[in-house]
């Protein structure tokens, strides 16, 4: 990764952490990925040559920039959903600063409603927003996945009670293999067991 982009990501990570340390309103927290988790998500996207990525939970665009960087060499595209107009605006500005706005489509609104509207197909879906509605979004998106699709979800170890519904829904996908990686706040990774490149 070029140093200018890494510097921007470092700046956003520090600003998000500083904001979250003093902000008491959860809806105004950035709740960014841990840097190690963000790097792993980007590596997985690049390693699988994902070009059609769906992210639920844009926040200020920190993880979205990582995903945009990951898909850019292959001419891919990220669709990222955020329900907060303020965060949506921040993400748009940060993506422009990163020079990745041509690889990302930002959508403002309800993730489940937007997931229903989008035709797919998707190579990678990243769940990083409301953990309680994630099972519904997963149900909507499974028919829109490519055979090689990856399903990723953050906060598995930090919020086990909230994400258990999602994890149970993934476990019910009989053709998927699943593992939780203890990086950051815990990353769930699932892919189809029978996929052969």
N, CA, C and O of each residue as an XYZ file, in Angstrom:
788
protein
N       0.840     -1.189      0.000
C       0.000      0.000      0.000
C       0.880      1.246      0.000
O       1.861      1.321      0.740
N       0.524      2.222     -0.834
C       1.300      3.456     -0.899
C       1.194      4.205      0.436
O       0.175      4.158      1.125
N       2.288      4.895      0.768
C       2.397      5.519      2.089
C       1.334      6.594      2.310
O       0.830      6.747      3.423
N       0.993      7.334      1.264
C      -0.004      8.401      1.421
C      -1.348      7.820      1.877
O      -2.009      8.384      2.750
N      -1.745      6.700      1.288
C      -3.011      6.084      1.676
C      -2.916      5.491      3.078
O      -3.857      5.596      3.864
N      -1.784      4.870      3.390
C      -1.608      4.323      4.735
C      -1.660      5.433      5.783
O      -2.222      5.251      6.863
N      -1.071      6.587      5.456
C      -1.118      7.714      6.391
C      -2.552      8.171      6.641
O      -2.918      8.493      7.772
N      -3.368      8.197      5.578
C      -4.773      8.582      5.726
C      -5.518      7.579      6.603
O      -6.288      7.968      7.481
N      -5.291      6.306      6.367
C      -5.940      5.277      7.176
C      -5.518      5.383      8.641
O      -6.346      5.238      9.541
N      -4.241      5.632      8.877
C      -3.753      5.807     10.251
C      -4.428      7.007     10.914
O      -4.789      6.961     12.090
N      -4.592      8.080     10.141
C      -5.248      9.289     10.652
C      -6.704      8.996     11.020
O      -7.171      9.400     12.085
N      -7.416      8.295     10.137
C      -8.813      7.971     10.397
C      -8.949      7.029     11.588
O      -9.876      7.166     12.386
N      -8.041      6.086     11.710
C      -8.080      5.148     12.835
C      -7.883      5.882     14.152
O      -8.593      5.627     15.125
N      -6.905      6.807     14.182
C      -6.649      7.583     15.408
C      -7.826      8.495     15.733
O      -8.237      8.595     16.889
N      -8.368      9.161     14.715
C      -9.493     10.074     14.940
C     -10.726      9.304     15.421
O     -11.445      9.770     16.305
N     -10.966      8.135     14.844
C     -12.095      7.326     15.273
C     -11.950      6.872     16.709
O     -12.908      6.927     17.480
N     -10.753      6.422     17.079
C     -10.512      5.970     18.451
C     -10.660      7.121     19.440
O     -11.223      6.944     20.520
N     -10.156      8.297     19.074
C     -10.264      9.466     19.956
C     -11.725      9.866     20.123
O     -12.157     10.189     21.230
N     -12.483      9.846     19.042
C     -13.911     10.173     19.102
C     -14.647      9.202     20.020
O     -15.429      9.611     20.878
N     -14.386      7.918     19.826
C     -15.117      6.900     20.566
C     -14.771      6.886     22.053
O     -15.562      6.430     22.879
N     -13.584      7.388     22.386
C     -13.160      7.418     23.790
C     -13.965      8.427     24.605
O     -14.103      8.271     25.818
N     -14.496      9.460     23.950
C     -15.219     10.513     24.679
C     -16.705     10.572     24.332
O     -17.494     11.144     25.085
N     -17.092      9.988     23.200
C     -18.492     10.045     22.760
C     -19.339      9.042     23.547
O     -19.015      7.855     23.607
N     -20.427      9.532     24.149
C     -21.292      8.648     24.929
C     -22.495      8.136     24.128
O     -23.108      7.134     24.497
N     -22.825      8.818     23.046
C     -23.930      8.404     22.184
C     -23.406      7.371     21.188
O     -22.611      7.698     20.308
N     -23.858      6.122     21.333
C     -23.343      5.044     20.477
C     -23.522      5.336     18.989
O     -22.680      4.960     18.173
N     -24.611      6.001     18.641
C     -24.870      6.271     17.229
C     -23.860      7.248     16.629
O     -23.724      7.337     15.409
N     -23.152      7.982     17.494
C     -22.162      8.946     17.012
C     -20.730      8.414     17.113
O     -19.779      9.103     16.744
N     -20.584      7.196     17.611
C     -19.267      6.566     17.640
C     -18.912      6.072     16.242
O     -19.798      5.709     15.468
N     -17.612      6.055     15.913
C     -17.171      5.568     14.606
C     -17.133      4.044     14.569
O     -17.445      3.434     13.546
N     -16.749      3.429     15.691
C     -16.727      1.967     15.806
C     -15.976      1.312     14.650
O     -16.426      0.315     14.084
N     -14.823      1.891     14.310
C     -14.014      1.371     13.206
C     -13.428      0.006     13.535
O     -13.278     -0.366     14.699
N     -13.103     -0.725     12.486
C     -12.389     -1.980     12.649
C     -11.042     -1.744     13.326
O     -10.450     -0.671     13.201
N     -10.575     -2.748     14.034
C      -9.194     -2.726     14.502
C      -8.300     -2.792     13.265
O      -8.663     -3.443     12.285
N      -7.130     -2.129     13.287
C      -6.275     -2.124     12.093
C      -5.921     -3.520     11.574
O      -5.896     -3.740     10.363
N      -5.648     -4.461     12.478
C      -5.318     -5.814     12.037
C      -6.479     -6.493     11.339
O      -6.283     -7.223     10.368
N      -7.687     -6.257     11.828
C      -8.878     -6.823     11.190
C      -9.088     -6.207      9.817
O      -9.386     -6.913      8.853
N      -8.931     -4.886      9.726
C      -9.105     -4.203      8.441
C      -8.116     -4.735      7.407
O      -8.479     -4.959      6.253
N      -6.881     -4.933      7.820
C      -5.863     -5.455      6.894
C      -6.214     -6.884      6.461
O      -6.068     -7.233      5.289
N      -6.678     -7.714      7.412
C      -7.046     -9.087      7.060
C      -8.229     -9.110      6.089
O      -8.224     -9.880      5.129
N      -9.229     -8.282      6.328
C     -10.379     -8.211      5.421
C      -9.918     -7.835      4.012
O     -10.363     -8.426      3.028
N      -9.028     -6.853      3.925
C      -8.511     -6.424      2.614
C      -7.697     -7.541      1.956
O      -7.809     -7.761      0.750
N      -6.888     -8.240      2.737
C      -6.101     -9.356      2.195
C      -7.014    -10.447      1.655
O      -6.772    -10.986      0.575
N      -8.064    -10.773      2.407
C      -9.014    -11.789      1.944
C      -9.699    -11.361      0.651
O      -9.888    -12.171     -0.257
N     -10.066    -10.094      0.573
C     -10.705     -9.591     -0.651
C      -9.754     -9.698     -1.841
O     -10.154    -10.118     -2.926
N      -8.505     -9.319     -1.634
C      -7.525     -9.395     -2.727
C      -7.193    -10.836     -3.085
O      -7.114    -11.185     -4.262
N      -7.000    -11.675     -2.067
C      -6.591    -13.064     -2.296
C      -7.648    -13.848     -3.064
O      -7.321    -14.764     -3.819
N      -8.912    -13.490     -2.870
C     -10.001    -14.188     -3.568
C     -10.414    -13.473     -4.851
O     -11.371    -13.877     -5.513
N      -9.687    -12.404     -5.202
C      -9.983    -11.617     -6.409
C     -11.426    -11.123     -6.437
O     -12.064    -11.093     -7.489
N     -11.930    -10.739     -5.267
C     -13.297    -10.225     -5.185
C     -13.413     -8.923     -5.968
O     -12.569     -8.034     -5.847
N     -14.455     -8.823     -6.762
C     -14.689     -7.586     -7.521
C     -16.063     -6.985     -7.225
O     -16.328     -5.837     -7.580
N     -16.935     -7.758     -6.576
C     -18.278     -7.268     -6.246
C     -18.485     -7.454     -4.744
O     -18.828     -8.538     -4.273
N     -18.268     -6.369     -4.012
C     -18.265     -6.424     -2.544
C     -19.448     -5.631     -2.004
O     -19.771     -4.548     -2.492
N     -20.080     -6.196     -0.990
C     -21.208     -5.534     -0.326
C     -20.849     -5.372      1.140
O     -20.645     -6.360      1.846
N     -20.771     -4.125      1.603
C     -20.419     -3.822      2.992
C     -21.621     -3.222      3.694
O     -22.232     -2.276      3.199
N     -21.956     -3.776      4.848
C     -23.043     -3.239      5.659
C     -22.424     -2.563      6.875
O     -21.954     -3.228      7.798
N     -22.429     -1.230      6.862
C     -21.825     -0.437      7.929
C     -20.619      0.339      7.448
O     -19.484     -0.103      7.629
N     -20.849      1.488      6.836
C     -19.760      2.310      6.277
C     -19.032      3.093      7.352
O     -17.805      3.196      7.324
N     -19.774      3.646      8.299
C     -19.248      4.592      9.291
C     -18.531      5.733      8.567
O     -19.084      6.315      7.634
N     -17.317      6.052      8.983
C     -16.597      7.168      8.352
C     -15.790      6.731      7.129
O     -15.042      7.528      6.562
N     -15.940      5.471      6.720
C     -15.277      5.006      5.513
C     -13.951      4.312      5.734
O     -13.268      3.977      4.767
N     -13.566      4.087      6.983
C     -12.257      3.462      7.261
C     -12.169      2.077      6.608
O     -11.261      1.826      5.816
N     -13.096      1.188      6.932
C     -13.053     -0.155      6.349
C     -13.365     -0.119      4.858
O     -12.866     -0.943      4.092
N     -14.189      0.837      4.454
C     -14.567      0.962      3.048
C     -13.351      1.313      2.193
O     -13.217      0.831      1.068
N     -12.475      2.146      2.725
C     -11.242      2.489      2.007
C     -10.373      1.240      1.845
O      -9.823      0.997      0.771
N     -10.252      0.451      2.915
C      -9.489     -0.803      2.807
C     -10.080     -1.692      1.713
O      -9.338     -2.246      0.902
N     -11.397     -1.834      1.682
C     -12.033     -2.679      0.673
C     -11.879     -2.096     -0.727
O     -11.623     -2.828     -1.684
N     -12.035     -0.776     -0.847
C     -11.841     -0.138     -2.143
C     -10.439     -0.350     -2.673
O     -10.246     -0.633     -3.855
N      -9.454     -0.209     -1.783
C      -8.060     -0.461     -2.166
C      -7.880     -1.905     -2.625
O      -7.146     -2.169     -3.578
N      -8.552     -2.846     -1.946
C      -8.399     -4.261     -2.265
C      -8.957     -4.617     -3.638
O      -8.380     -5.444     -4.343
N     -10.075     -4.000     -4.024
C     -10.714     -4.370     -5.296
C     -10.258     -3.514     -6.473
O     -10.493     -3.875     -7.626
N      -9.614     -2.390     -6.196
C      -9.251     -1.454     -7.264
C      -8.383     -2.076     -8.366
O      -8.668     -1.836     -9.540
N      -7.336     -2.864     -8.055
C      -6.493     -3.395     -9.128
C      -7.248     -4.254    -10.134
O      -6.876     -4.310    -11.307
N      -8.308     -4.926     -9.681
C      -9.099     -5.772    -10.582
C     -10.282     -5.013    -11.177
O     -11.114     -5.604    -11.866
N     -10.363     -3.707    -10.915
C     -11.473     -2.922    -11.425
C     -12.787     -3.232    -10.732
O     -13.860     -3.075    -11.315
N     -12.697     -3.675     -9.479
C     -13.884     -4.057     -8.729
C     -14.648     -2.876     -8.171
O     -14.289     -1.716     -8.375
N     -15.714     -3.208     -7.461
C     -16.579     -2.163     -6.904
C     -17.136     -2.615     -5.561
O     -17.501     -3.775     -5.374
N     -17.190     -1.667     -4.635
C     -17.757     -1.887     -3.313
C     -19.056     -1.100     -3.213
O     -19.093      0.086     -3.542
N     -20.116     -1.750     -2.764
C     -21.344     -1.048     -2.396
C     -21.394     -1.059     -0.878
O     -21.389     -2.123     -0.261
N     -21.442      0.118     -0.277
C     -21.406      0.216      1.181
C     -22.620      0.982      1.687
O     -22.979      2.034      1.159
N     -23.246      0.425      2.730
C     -24.497      0.965      3.258
C     -24.262      1.609      4.620
O     -23.590      1.040      5.480
N     -24.822      2.798      4.805
C     -24.758      3.498      6.098
C     -26.105      4.159      6.356
O     -26.700      4.743      5.451
N     -26.587      4.065      7.599
C     -27.888      4.672      7.906
C     -27.770      6.090      8.464
O     -28.760      6.821      8.496
N     -26.561      6.492      8.907
C     -26.363      7.828      9.458
C     -25.958      8.807      8.359
O     -24.925      8.608      7.720
N     -26.746      9.863      8.120
C     -26.368     10.845      7.100
C     -25.017     11.507      7.389
O     -24.257     11.799      6.467
N     -24.723     11.740      8.674
C     -23.453     12.386      9.035
C     -22.266     11.494      8.680
O     -21.287     11.953      8.091
N     -22.363     10.229      9.039
C     -21.267      9.305      8.722
C     -21.160      9.076      7.221
O     -20.059      8.960      6.682
N     -22.290      9.012      6.557
C     -22.312      8.860      5.098
C     -21.540     10.003      4.438
O     -20.753      9.778      3.519
N     -21.768     11.229      4.912
C     -21.064     12.392      4.362
C     -19.576     12.329      4.665
O     -18.752     12.653      3.809
N     -19.222     11.911      5.888
C     -17.810     11.762      6.246
C     -17.131     10.744      5.343
O     -16.021     10.972      4.861
N     -17.802      9.621      5.116
C     -17.231      8.566      4.283
C     -16.999      9.058      2.860
O     -15.972      8.758      2.250
N     -17.959      9.816      2.336
C     -17.797     10.344      0.973
C     -16.555     11.229      0.879
O     -15.782     11.137     -0.075
N     -16.377     12.087      1.885
C     -15.205     12.973      1.903
C     -13.916     12.166      2.033
O     -12.935     12.454      1.347
N     -13.908     11.164      2.899
C     -12.690     10.372      3.112
C     -12.337      9.515      1.905
O     -11.159      9.327      1.604
N     -13.344      8.992      1.211
C     -13.069      8.228     -0.008
C     -12.483      9.111     -1.097
O     -11.620      8.676     -1.860
N     -12.953     10.358     -1.170
C     -12.382     11.303     -2.133
C     -10.929     11.592     -1.785
O     -10.075     11.661     -2.669
N     -10.650     11.760     -0.505
C      -9.267     11.980     -0.070
C      -8.382     10.783     -0.425
O      -7.204     10.942     -0.744
N      -8.961      9.595     -0.367
C      -8.208      8.376     -0.670
C      -8.076      8.143     -2.175
O      -7.282      7.309     -2.608
N      -8.850      8.875     -2.967
C      -8.817      8.686     -4.413
C      -9.486      7.394     -4.862
O      -9.164      6.860     -5.923
N     -10.423      6.888     -4.051
C     -11.061      5.602     -4.348
C     -12.553      5.732     -4.636
O     -13.260      4.726     -4.693
N     -13.035      6.949     -4.816
C     -14.480      7.145     -5.002
C     -15.021      6.441     -6.245
O     -16.213      6.142     -6.310
N     -14.163      6.170     -7.234
C     -14.626      5.487     -8.442
C     -14.828      3.990     -8.235
O     -15.395      3.308     -9.088
N     -14.363      3.488     -7.103
C     -14.476      2.052     -6.822
C     -15.511      1.745     -5.746
O     -15.710      0.588     -5.378
N     -16.168      2.789     -5.245
C     -17.119      2.604     -4.147
C     -18.413      3.350     -4.448
O     -18.403      4.508     -4.864
N     -19.517      2.661     -4.229
C     -20.836      3.276     -4.312
C     -21.404      3.325     -2.899
O     -21.681      2.291     -2.292
N     -21.573      4.528     -2.389
C     -22.123      4.695     -1.042
C     -23.635      4.803     -1.120
O     -24.179      5.553     -1.931
N     -24.304      4.041     -0.262
C     -25.763      4.094     -0.199
C     -26.172      4.487      1.211
O     -25.595      4.009      2.187
N     -27.158      5.349      1.315
C     -27.683      5.806      2.594
C     -29.052      5.191      2.801
O     -29.934      5.336      1.955
N     -29.238      4.501      3.929
C     -30.550      3.938      4.205
C     -30.488      2.664      5.020
O     -29.472      2.347      5.639
N     -31.599      1.939      5.006
C     -31.734      0.697      5.765
C     -31.067     -0.446      5.000
O     -31.350     -0.664      3.822
N     -30.180     -1.172      5.684
C     -29.397     -2.209      5.013
C     -30.272     -3.331      4.463
O     -30.033     -3.806      3.352
N     -31.270     -3.756      5.210
C     -32.128     -4.848      4.738
C     -32.909     -4.433      3.496
O     -33.028     -5.207      2.547
N     -33.439     -3.216      3.502
C     -34.195     -2.738      2.341
C     -33.300     -2.640      1.110
O     -33.691     -3.046      0.016
N     -32.109     -2.103      1.294
C     -31.197     -1.953      0.159
C     -30.733     -3.323     -0.330
O     -30.610     -3.538     -1.536
N     -30.475     -4.252      0.595
C     -30.069     -5.605      0.205
C     -31.141     -6.264     -0.668
O     -30.822     -6.982     -1.616
N     -32.402     -6.018     -0.344
C     -33.498     -6.574     -1.153
C     -33.491     -5.996     -2.573
O     -33.791     -6.699     -3.538
N     -33.150     -4.717     -2.688
C     -33.192     -4.030     -3.981
C     -32.066     -4.456     -4.918
O     -32.249     -4.507     -6.135
N     -30.909     -4.758     -4.353
C     -29.727     -5.001     -5.179
C     -29.773     -6.392     -5.809
O     -30.097     -7.368     -5.133
N     -29.451     -6.487     -7.097
C     -29.541     -7.786     -7.762
C     -28.370     -8.722     -7.474
O     -28.503     -9.938     -7.611
N     -27.209     -8.159     -7.072
C     -26.030     -9.002     -6.952
C     -25.481     -9.271     -8.346
O     -25.803     -8.526     -9.270
N     -24.670    -10.300     -8.535
C     -24.158    -11.191     -7.482
C     -22.993    -10.550     -6.735
O     -22.398     -9.578     -7.199
N     -22.680    -11.117     -5.565
C     -21.608    -10.587     -4.727
C     -20.560    -11.660     -4.442
O     -20.882    -12.816     -4.166
N     -19.299    -11.241     -4.518
C     -18.166    -12.129     -4.208
C     -17.822    -12.108     -2.724
O     -17.253    -13.064     -2.196
N     -18.170    -11.014     -2.059
C     -17.814    -10.856     -0.650
C     -18.856     -9.968      0.012
O     -19.213     -8.915     -0.517
N     -19.343    -10.400      1.175
C     -20.255     -9.585      1.972
C     -19.627     -9.408      3.340
O     -19.220    -10.377      3.981
N     -19.551     -8.165      3.780
C     -18.958     -7.845      5.072
C     -20.012     -7.208      5.969
O     -20.519     -6.123      5.682
N     -20.333     -7.902      7.060
C     -21.316     -7.429      8.029
C     -20.585     -6.707      9.160
O     -19.818     -7.320      9.903
N     -20.828     -5.395      9.286
C     -20.172     -4.630     10.342
C     -21.078     -3.496     10.806
O     -20.658     -2.345     10.921
N     -22.343     -3.856     11.072
C     -23.291     -2.831     11.531
C     -24.160     -3.445     12.622
O     -23.654     -3.999     13.597
N     -25.460     -3.340     12.446
C     -26.397     -3.866     13.439
C     -26.360     -5.397     13.431
O     -26.822     -6.034     12.484
N     -25.812     -5.968     14.483
C     -25.654     -7.421     14.539
C     -26.986     -8.155     14.663
O     -27.088     -9.316     14.264
N     -28.006     -7.497     15.210
C     -29.293     -8.155     15.422
C     -30.074     -8.345     14.124
O     -30.866     -9.280     14.005
N     -29.854     -7.463     13.155
C     -30.550     -7.612     11.863
C     -29.701     -8.371     10.840
O     -30.166     -8.639      9.732
N     -28.473     -8.718     11.196
C     -27.585     -9.422     10.257
C     -28.159    -10.752      9.766
O     -27.985    -11.070      8.590
N     -28.846    -11.559     10.616
C     -29.405    -12.807     10.088
C     -30.412    -12.582      8.964
O     -30.441    -13.338      7.993
N     -31.237    -11.545      9.093
C     -32.198    -11.229      8.038
C     -31.475    -10.830      6.757
O     -31.850    -11.259      5.667
N     -30.437    -10.007      6.892
C     -29.681     -9.577      5.721
C     -28.973    -10.761      5.067
O     -28.898    -10.845      3.841
N     -28.453    -11.675      5.886
C     -27.812    -12.872      5.348
C     -28.816    -13.689      4.534
O     -28.502    -14.136      3.431
N     -30.017    -13.884      5.072
C     -31.050    -14.640      4.364
C     -31.366    -14.000      3.008
O     -31.551    -14.701      2.013
N     -31.425    -12.671      2.977
C     -31.705    -11.956      1.727
C     -30.569    -12.127      0.731
O     -30.806    -12.262     -0.470
N     -29.332    -12.120      1.228
C     -28.168    -12.069      0.350
C     -27.674    -13.431     -0.133
O     -27.056    -13.505     -1.194
N     -27.923    -14.495      0.600
C     -27.392    -15.811      0.197
C     -27.745    -16.172     -1.247
O     -26.869    -16.657     -1.963
N     -28.976    -15.963     -1.713
C     -29.276    -16.286     -3.120
C     -28.542    -15.398     -4.122
O     -28.521    -15.694     -5.317
N     -27.946    -14.320     -3.643
C     -27.269    -13.370     -4.534
C     -25.751    -13.524     -4.490
O     -25.029    -12.673     -5.007
N     -25.262    -14.605     -3.876
C     -23.827    -14.815     -3.746
C     -23.283    -15.623     -4.929
O     -23.967    -16.492     -5.470
N     -22.055    -15.324     -5.312
C     -21.367    -16.134     -6.310
C     -20.934    -17.453     -5.656
O     -20.903    -17.538     -4.428
N     -20.605    -18.470     -6.437
C     -20.183    -19.746     -5.862
C     -18.951    -19.635     -4.972
O     -18.750    -20.464     -4.084
N     -18.131    -18.624     -5.202
C     -16.878    -18.467     -4.455
C     -16.974    -17.426     -3.341
O     -15.952    -17.031     -2.780
N     -18.171    -16.983     -3.018
C     -18.339    -15.844     -2.116
C     -17.821    -16.101     -0.706
O     -17.888    -17.212     -0.180
N     -17.301    -15.021     -0.117
C     -16.898    -15.009      1.285
C     -17.923    -14.216      2.081
O     -18.432    -13.194      1.619
N     -18.220    -14.703      3.292
C     -19.059    -13.973      4.239
C     -18.192    -13.619      5.434
O     -17.615    -14.500      6.070
N     -18.097    -12.325      5.742
C     -17.270    -11.850      6.851
C     -18.140    -11.055      7.816
O     -19.051    -10.339      7.402
N     -17.846    -11.190      9.114
C     -18.570    -10.408     10.126
C     -17.630    -10.095     11.275
O     -16.891    -10.964     11.737
N     -17.659     -8.854     11.734
C     -16.798     -8.421     12.838
C     -17.553     -8.532     14.165
O     -18.760     -8.774     14.184
N     -16.832     -8.354     15.266
C     -17.387     -8.284     16.629
C     -17.873     -9.625     17.186
O     -18.733     -9.663     18.066
N     -17.326    -10.707     16.674
C     -17.771    -12.022     17.128
C     -17.367    -12.272     18.582
O     -18.133    -12.856     19.349
N     -16.177    -11.834     18.958
C     -15.699    -12.058     20.322
C     -16.090    -10.924     21.262
O     -16.254    -11.143     22.462
N     -16.238     -9.726     20.729
C     -16.552     -8.577     21.590
C     -18.036     -8.494     21.937
O     -18.391     -7.965     22.991
N     -18.911     -9.008     21.066
C     -20.362     -8.927     21.280
C     -21.021    -10.279     20.996
O     -21.891    -10.366     20.131
N     -20.623    -11.326     21.704
C     -21.130    -12.670     21.390
C     -22.631    -12.807     21.522
O     -23.251    -13.522     20.734
N     -23.239    -12.138     22.501
C     -24.688    -12.271     22.692
C     -25.471    -11.636     21.549
O     -26.541    -12.120     21.178
N     -24.933    -10.546     20.990
C     -25.633     -9.853     19.915
C     -25.475    -10.557     18.567
O     -26.377    -10.509     17.730
N     -24.337    -11.207     18.360
C     -24.064    -11.777     17.034
C     -24.400    -13.260     16.947
O     -24.217    -13.876     15.897
N     -24.888    -13.837     18.037
C     -25.165    -15.275     18.028
C     -26.197    -15.664     16.974
O     -26.110    -16.749     16.399
N     -27.167    -14.800     16.715
C     -28.162    -15.089     15.679
C     -27.524    -15.213     14.307
O     -27.874    -16.101     13.530
N     -26.593    -14.326     14.011
C     -25.872    -14.389     12.732
C     -25.052    -15.668     12.654
O     -25.083    -16.367     11.641
N     -24.315    -15.979     13.721
C     -23.469    -17.168     13.718
C     -24.301    -18.436     13.551
O     -23.887    -19.364     12.855
N     -25.467    -18.480     14.184
C     -26.360    -19.630     14.016
C     -26.863    -19.725     12.580
O     -26.992    -20.816     12.025
N     -27.146    -18.566     11.989
C     -27.613    -18.552     10.596
C     -26.525    -19.048      9.646
O     -26.815    -19.766      8.689
N     -25.283    -18.669      9.907
C     -24.167    -19.152      9.086
C     -23.993    -20.658      9.285
O     -23.767    -21.394      8.325
N     -24.100    -21.106     10.531
C     -23.965    -22.536     10.811
C     -25.033    -23.356     10.089
O     -24.806    -24.524      9.771
N     -26.184    -22.763      9.831
C     -27.274    -23.453      9.137
C     -27.048    -23.540      7.626
O     -27.781    -24.238      6.924
N     -26.030    -22.828      7.128
C     -25.707    -22.911      5.696
C     -24.847    -24.162      5.502
O     -23.632    -24.121      5.694
N     -25.472    -25.253      5.127
C     -24.790    -26.551      5.119
C     -23.634    -26.628      4.128
O     -22.738    -27.457      4.290
N     -23.640    -25.780      3.109
C     -22.565    -25.833      2.117
C     -21.434    -24.854      2.415
O     -20.561    -24.650      1.571
N     -21.433    -24.248      3.595
C     -20.388    -23.294      3.966
C     -19.514    -23.843      5.088
O     -20.000    -24.496      6.012
N     -18.219    -23.565      4.991
C     -17.274    -23.796      6.087
C     -17.117    -22.483      6.827
O     -17.170    -21.414      6.219
N     -16.922    -22.557      8.145
C     -16.901    -21.348      8.952
C     -15.812    -21.430     10.012
O     -15.563    -22.490     10.587
N     -15.170    -20.296     10.260
C     -14.171    -20.209     11.321
C     -14.221    -18.808     11.915
O     -14.547    -17.843     11.223
N     -13.897    -18.702     13.198
C     -13.757    -17.401     13.848
C     -12.276    -17.187     14.117
O     -11.622    -18.005     14.764
N     -11.763    -16.080     13.614
C     -10.349    -15.749     13.788
C     -10.229    -14.716     14.899
O     -10.875    -13.670     14.835
N      -9.408    -14.991     15.925
C      -9.289    -14.058     17.053
C      -8.384    -12.873     16.730
O      -7.354    -12.674     17.374
N      -8.774    -12.097     15.741
C      -8.071    -10.867     15.396
C      -8.997     -9.714     15.748
O     -10.200     -9.791     15.498
N      -8.455     -8.644     16.327
C      -9.286     -7.511     16.709
C     -10.390     -7.933     17.654
O     -10.129     -8.493     18.718
N     -11.627     -7.663     17.261
C     -12.794     -8.002     18.079
C     -13.421     -9.333     17.682
O     -14.519     -9.673     18.122
N     -12.703    -10.084     16.841
C     -13.176    -11.392     16.405
C     -13.828    -11.329     15.046
O     -14.851    -10.667     14.873
N     -13.237    -12.021     14.066
C     -13.742    -11.980     12.693
C     -14.273    -13.348     12.291
O     -13.552    -14.344     12.343
N     -15.529    -13.388     11.893
C     -16.144    -14.597     11.358
C     -15.866    -14.655      9.862
O     -16.077    -13.678      9.143
N     -15.385    -15.820      9.395
C     -15.092    -16.022      7.973
C     -15.794    -17.296      7.525
O     -15.619    -18.352      8.132
N     -16.579    -17.198      6.477
C     -17.278    -18.369      5.943
C     -17.156    -18.387      4.416
O     -17.232    -17.350      3.757
N     -16.966    -19.592      3.874
C     -16.950    -19.755      2.420
C     -17.545    -21.110      2.087
O     -17.638    -21.984      2.949
N     -17.948    -21.284      0.833
C     -18.560    -22.544      0.432
C     -17.526    -23.671      0.486
O     -16.414    -23.540     -0.025
N     -17.917    -24.771      1.112
C     -16.991    -25.880      1.346
C     -16.550    -26.541      0.051
O     -15.412    -26.998     -0.054
N     -17.437    -26.597     -0.940
C     -17.112    -27.325     -2.159
C     -16.511    -26.476     -3.250
O     -16.350    -26.943     -4.377
N     -16.169    -25.220     -2.936
C     -15.656    -24.359     -4.007
C     -14.282    -24.774     -4.450
O     -13.382    -24.943     -3.628
N     -14.109    -24.942     -5.750
C     -12.810    -25.250     -6.333
C     -12.541    -24.195     -7.382
O     -13.374    -23.950     -8.255
N     -11.371    -23.565     -7.298
C     -11.064    -22.483     -8.256
C     -10.771    -23.032     -9.627
O     -10.494    -22.268    -10.552
